[in-house]
Amino acid sequence: MCLGIPMQVVEIDGAFAWCEGRGRRERLNALLLEEVAVGDWVYAVLGQAREKLTTDRVNEISLALDGLAAAMQGETDLDKYFPDLLSSK
């Protein structure tokens, strides 16, 4: 199973974008996106920038990833990490 993470573009290098997010810096292939600019947020999966993200979506994904990390550490009260799921009830 692969999980993607949100990363912010900090530099463009031809068809590649240097991105930072969640404590990582990575060179991503950006050919799947029409256009990417410094400051854009992208969804990074296996070295690829798969889609551009809004700030709201970045926050939602980041919170869910925080929830996953908390669950792996044994935390059981995870509702605060998934407010979008709770609001749909």
C-alpha positions as CSV (number, residue, x, y, z in Angstrom):
1,M,0.0,0.0,0.0
2,C,1.3,3.5,-0.9
3,L,0.3,6.7,0.8
4,G,0.8,10.1,-0.7
5,I,1.7,13.2,1.1
6,P,1.1,16.9,0.4
7,M,4.2,18.7,-0.5
8,Q,4.8,22.4,-1.5
9,V,6.8,23.3,-4.6
10,V,9.9,25.3,-3.7
11,E,11.8,25.1,-6.9
12,I,11.2,24.1,-10.6
13,D,13.8,22.1,-12.4
14,G,12.5,21.5,-16.0
15,A,9.9,18.7,-15.8
16,F,10.7,18.2,-12.1
17,A,9.8,20.1,-9.0
18,W,11.7,20.2,-5.7
19,C,9.1,20.0,-3.0
20,E,9.0,20.0,0.8
21,G,6.5,18.6,3.2
22,R,6.2,16.7,6.4
23,G,9.9,17.0,7.1
24,R,11.0,15.8,3.7
25,R,12.5,17.4,0.6
26,E,12.0,15.5,-2.6
27,R,12.5,15.9,-6.4
28,L,9.2,15.0,-8.0
29,N,8.3,14.3,-11.6
30,A,5.7,17.0,-12.5
31,L,4.8,15.8,-16.0
32,L,1.4,14.6,-14.9
33,L,0.4,18.2,-14.1
34,E,-0.3,20.8,-16.8
35,E,1.5,23.6,-14.9
36,V,3.1,23.8,-11.5
37,A,4.6,26.9,-9.9
38,V,6.7,27.7,-6.8
39,G,4.3,27.8,-3.8
40,D,1.8,25.3,-5.3
41,W,0.8,22.3,-3.1
42,V,0.9,18.9,-4.8
43,Y,0.0,15.4,-3.8
44,A,3.2,13.3,-4.0
45,V,3.1,9.6,-4.6
46,L,6.2,7.5,-5.4
47,G,8.2,10.3,-6.8
48,Q,5.4,11.8,-8.8
49,A,3.4,15.0,-8.4
50,R,-0.1,13.5,-9.0
51,E,-2.4,16.5,-8.5
52,K,-2.5,20.1,-7.3
53,L,-4.1,20.6,-3.9
54,T,-5.9,23.4,-2.3
55,T,-4.8,24.6,1.1
56,D,-8.0,23.1,2.6
57,R,-7.2,19.7,1.1
58,V,-3.6,19.9,2.3
59,N,-4.8,20.5,5.8
60,E,-7.3,17.7,5.6
61,I,-4.7,15.2,4.3
62,S,-2.1,16.3,6.9
63,L,-4.6,15.9,9.7
64,A,-5.5,12.4,8.5
65,L,-1.8,11.5,8.3
66,D,-1.3,12.8,11.8
67,G,-4.2,10.5,12.9
68,L,-2.5,7.5,11.2
69,A,0.8,8.3,13.1
70,A,-1.2,8.6,16.3
71,A,-2.9,5.3,15.8
72,M,0.5,3.6,15.1
73,Q,1.6,5.0,18.5
74,G,-1.3,3.4,20.2
75,E,-3.7,6.4,20.5
76,T,-7.3,5.3,20.4
77,D,-9.2,8.6,20.5
78,L,-8.8,9.5,16.8
79,D,-12.0,11.6,16.2
80,K,-10.1,14.9,16.2
81,Y,-8.0,13.7,13.2
82,F,-11.0,13.0,11.0
83,P,-13.6,15.8,11.5
84,D,-14.7,15.5,7.8
85,L,-15.9,11.9,8.5
86,L,-17.7,12.9,11.7
87,S,-19.5,15.8,10.0
88,S,-21.0,13.5,7.4
89,K,-22.9,11.4,10.0
